[in-house]
Amino acid sequence: MELKFAHYPFTSDASKYVERSNKSLDSLLAGGEFGKAVIDRGKERVIQSIEGEIRKSFGDGVLAEIELFSYPLARILISCIDDHYLIRKYALAEAEAAHAQMKQETLRFLGELGEEFGIEHVVHGRDFKIHFTHYLPFASRMRDPKWKLVNRRLDDGYVVVNKGEFARLLQEAVRNNIQDALPLDVPEGISKALSPQVMEIKQHLEKLKSEFKIGESGRVDSNCFPPCIRHLLMAIQTGQNLAHSARFALTSFLANIGMGEDDIVETYRASPDFDEERTRYQVQHIVGSSGTAYTAPSCATMATYGNCVGKEPMCSRVSHPLNFYRKRMNMDKKKEK
Ligand code: SF4
């Protein structure tokens, strides 16, 4: 089997390979050794995406086939759950895994992938030239100012990008492609057959949703958040729109403690007026390219705008919500020791 299919299971050639094989979904679910390995890896693939990284280890032949077939199986498992947050996490993790591999590919291969995803381009020496109408949909999501059109060399309507940048744009194209195609319609019989795997994935998903990722330093229970921040999160969960000052306070607080842009955007999803693009734009503005463009407001500022609510004893010992959070984190760590 062409090993590249396993690295790029979302391409049309890879799906043709799967379709042409004599391994139907029913045969995979029938309980044979190969089918069991594919289902296990499909489940693992989704769980790894929840944890933030799909780790791939390839062998030749049958191992590469298991890897390849686990991709459509993972998509089916995700469709059985049909959770927007999971779909986004999964699409991002698949795209990042593919991007890691793309760095080792030739210019020609990347160009072919670009064609598959509709990125019109011409090879220009060791670079690519992409028409700006094909560049913008993918580059507009990047926070680094180098992606802004005003900072690029434009050549007759074409943007010049190097090989690494082209691969990064491809990562965005792959992410969009995977995300937009989910969820699939899954027949009831298949959902039923995969219910043990679905249950296991749901448990991982619920665990993630009850925690917040804090950069490289580990996870924290949201109980460490000060009352003001918990109140704002609760307001969103109960379908209230936040005033501008409250949105700024919440976003900057979450960014300051290391939460990623995607996770912050997801925090606002339950808002009645949620508009993903507008929210992302606002979050990007507050977070900045380094994640620390603005510091969260102090307790005094929170009080001025009516965002300081229901104090706890710890509040009298801090002048900033971030200090509240750090102190509570330290207390929890000491208790664990
Ligand atoms: S005193 Fe500070 S930390 Fe406590 S609720 Fe008010 S703003 Fe938040």
Residues whose N, C-alpha, C, O or C-beta is under 5 A from the ligand:
A	BS01	SF4	P226 P227 C228 C299 M302 C308 V309 G310 K311 C315 H320 P321 F324
